[in-house]
């Protein structure tokens, strides 16, 4: 699986089906409503969070290194799932990267031990590639989509530790790994449905 994923990130088209197989397998718990041991969150709370992480870009001219970054999240309930808004900034080695995203986050508990989520949505990018010896580049805007997954663990009443993996498509491909904390603002209670 690692080889297939690496090939996909390098742009080899024969591994696209392998990557989407991984995404489907990760999405099975939130999409299979009849599965034993999986409870979907019906949380009616507002959440705010912050994270630090690493951006791994692929196929973006002048943006080819690993960059440290940080981000913020805000989410609120909707009829479908949590709606999550986010911001990520990564920089280093002459590159500045800004990402705003909005999407749906589907939370679920597995065997009442692990709280995971699956997310998907739209992205807006604003980035400046690394300068060359002869030229400095302006910031470039771009749009795209993302798929993400992660886990959350309540560490204290209303405070959660969270780990993220977010795959971005456009411009090029990106992978963002982040860890951080989330705070619950309103609502509360288990809100779990069987």
N, C-alpha and C positions, 0 to 999 in steps of 0.2 A: 504494500500500500504506500509506503514511503517513497519508493521509486516512482510510482504512478503520480503521486502528488507533486514530487519534484519535477518530473517531466512536464506536468501541466503548467507549473509556475514558470518554467523555462520556455513555454510556448509550443511544445510539441502537441500537435492536434490529436494524435492517437491516444492520448491519455485523458482527454476531456471526459469521455464516458466514465473512466475510473474515478475522476474527481466528483462527478455528479452522483456516482454510486455512494461515495463517502458522505456527501451531503444528504442524500436520501436516507442512509442508515442513521445519521444523526438526527434526522427529522422524524423518524418512526415513532419515538415516544410521544412527542406532542401531537402527532397527527392520528394516532391509533386510539380512538376514544374507548374502545372496549378492552384495552389491555389491562390485565390484572396487575395491581400494585402501582398503577400510575394514577395520580390525582391531579386534576387541572386546577390551577389557581383561579379563583373568582375574586381576587383581591380588589378592594375598593379604596386603595390608598394612593397617595402621591409619593413619589420617590425622587430623591436627588442624590447624585453620587459624583465621585471624582476618582480618577485612576492615573497610573503611570504605566508606560509600556514601550514597546518597540514596533516600529513600522518597517515592514519588509516589502519594498516595491520591486516589481518585475515588469520589464518591457516598456519602461518610461525613459525616454532619452534624457540623459543628464541627471536622472534620479535613480541611482543604482546601488546605493549602500544601505546599511541598516541605520535607522535614525531613532534616537530616543525621543519620547514624546509624552504628552499628558492629555487628559481629556475630562469632559464633564458630561453627565447624563441628567435628564429630567424625564419622568414618565408619569402618566395619569391613566386611569381606567377609561375604557370605551366599551361599546357593545360587543366588539369582537375580541379584544385583548387589551393589554397595556399599549398605549401609544408612547413611543420613546423618541426623544429628541436628543441629539448628541453633538458634541464638538470635540475634535482632536487636532492638536497642533504638534507637529514633529519638525525637528530642525537639526542641522549639523552638516559639516563639510560643505558649506556653501549652498545648502538646500533649505528652503522653507516650505512647509506643507500644512495647509489648513483644510479641514474636512468638516462640513456640517451634514448631519443626516437626520432623517425622520423615518420611522418604520413601526411595524407591529412587533411586539415581543410577547410570545406565548410562554407563560411560566407553567411548570409542572413539577410535582414531587414524585420521586421514584422510591417506593417502599418506605415512605415517610422518613427517609434518611438523607437523600440528596435532592436539592432543589435545583433544577436546571431550567434552561430556557432556550428557545430557538427564535431568531429574529430575521426579518427581511424588510427592505425598504429602499428609499432613494437617497442618493448622496449628491452633494455639491462640493467640488474641489476648487481650491485656489492655491497654486503652487508656483514656486520659482526654482527652476533647475539650476544646477551647478554652472558657474561661469567657466568659460574657456579662457585661454591665454589672450585671445583676440576679442572676445565678446562677452558682455554681461546681458543676461536675458531678463525680460520683463516677466511679471506674474502672468500666469495663464489660467483661465477658468475652464472647468470641465464638469460634466455631469456623469452620473453612473448609478449603479445599484450595489446593494450589499446583502450578504447572507452571513449570519452569525450564530454562535452558540456559546454557552458558558454555564457556569454554576454559581449559585449564591448560597451562603451559609449564614444563618443568623448567629451573631456572636454575642449580642446583648439585645434587650428589648428594643426593637425598632432600628437596630444597626446590623447591617449585613456586610460580610466580606464577599467580593465578587471577582471572578476571573472570566475574561472575555477572549474570544477569538472571532475576528471579523474579516471576512473575505470581501474585498472591494473589486468591482469590475468597471473600468473606465475612469481615468485614462490608464491604459495598461491593466495590470493586476496588482493588488496589494493585499497584504496580510498584516493585521494589527493584533498583537497580543497585549493585553492589559490586565492589571490587577488593581483593585481599589476597594473603596468602601461606599456603601449606599445607606442613606438615612430615610426612614419612613416618616412622612409628615402628618398624614391624616388617615382615618379609617382604622385599620388594624384588624385584629381577629384573624382566625385561621382562614375563613372564607374558602375552604377547600370543598370541592364537590367530588363525590365518588366516581 
